[in-house]
Amino acid sequence: MSKGEVKEKVRNYKISSEGVSANVDIFKDPKEYVPTYRVTYPKIEKATHAVLDSIRERIVAELAFKTEEILNPEEVSEMKEKFVKSASLMLKKELPHLSEKDNKILIGILAQEALGLGPIEFMLKDQGLEEIVINSSIEPIWVYHREFGWLRTNVMVPDETKIYNYAAQIGRKVGTQITNLNPLMDAYLTTGDRANATLFPISSEGNTLTIRKFARRAWTITDFIEMNTLSADVAAFLWLAIQYEMNIVCTGGTASGKTSFLNVLTMFIPPTQRIISIEDTREIQLPEFLHWVPMTTRPPNIEGKGEVTMLELMINALRMRPDRMIVGEIRRSKEAEVLFEAINTGHSVYSTLHANTSEETFKRLVNPPINIPVSLLTSLQLIAVMHRDRRKGIRRLLEVTELIPSGGLEEMKIELNTIFKWVPSKDQVIEWGKPHRLLKDIKLYSAMSDDEIRENLEGKKKILLWLVKNKIRDIDKVGRMISDYYKDPENALKMVEK
């Protein structure tokens, strides 16, 4: 084999699930077009596997797990404890010569198979993965890695029935079904993960299962500054805008990071205010000490009943005395109308929209199907656009633009003024123009002068750079530092300067 054909290992690490360890190797094979994600975990012989299958069936029959136990996340740990205890006793009877280490491994594999998705459980524990994809039983599982993109794994699902069983098992956990009559399933799990499944022949190569993993550690402003997604100056400016209740829409293309960016910005909300978030999929994560009520929509059941829409949640949220509202994504006209009516009645609102530039965002908002009247749109102060450079594998804040109303009530117009912009040649987000409306509004609400605003921004920048210097990335620690600043700015800055 020549040097050019040698496999290049780019990453190696360990993961564990149910007490069973697995080794992950990510490597590039010159014979393949995409890198490989290889999981190495304990394999068991056929005879032992037959014993495990028998034990699993007996435990399930003996313990008779109820659907309610599966649906209630509080019961899951208790259910696992019962399972592990019974499995341990049965294994000692069936295979008395097993070592303690091997016993634990077999119990873990049993738990993965009976209560989870078999070897896929290892991938679910890998914090570097965003997506796990089964396209059929005739090709390996694919994964999307945060750093390396799409990777082909060495794991195969043995047959189409197994894929169906995995999908059905996920469906039961959230009270839904996938059948030949209902061959499509979209489920939001209690863990925050999202699962989508399709059945053959709708997906003509075979049954499919796609799991989008919920980020276990939320991104913070520290991460974004460290990764050069934006600068500390821009972050301080947006912090000031959030503090004084400017309304912001975060936009961008698919997988550009707009929801993550929205999440980062909402950590700047003062702790004295009540926050209500409304999403289709639970993605927003805020510090635990904030006054926050997260709500999610609910799809209809198999009889077409029980649906709770985003519009219903938005209308209900306005009766819950929110100071700030976070809305997952603007999609429809009625939702947008309620959202902007909320802004016009004094609520601060933050949301996302699928659009690639500020100009495209504006056009999407004022044209069908969203079709917001320009007179309503004047209450929106800022558009922040995220961009994903697929060639370089980076995400950047593309631009921050303010909306400046002009004209009379009959011919209301909006001018777009870009304040910050990403320059690809320098890979920097630089000041592009001067803010006009935003400074005017902040002065109105805060009574600060230009010099006081500059001093305020410098103070916020010091806090942000201190977080980066000390590598404080935990969502609660970052949130507490921001809250300490709100409580006593002078004391917080003295602490930082020391």
Helices and strands as residue ranges (DSSP letters): G 3-5, E 8-17, E 20-28, E 36-40, H 46-63, H 67-71, H 73-94, H 100-115, H 120-125, E 129-134, E 142-145, E 149-153, H 160-173, E 184-188, E 194-198, E 208-212, H 221-226, H 232-243, E 248-252, H 258-266, E 274-279, E 291-296, H 310-317, E 324-327, H 333-344, E 348-354, H 358-366, H 374-377, E 382-389, E 394-406, E 413-423, E 428-431, H 437-446, H 450-469, H 475-487, H 489-497
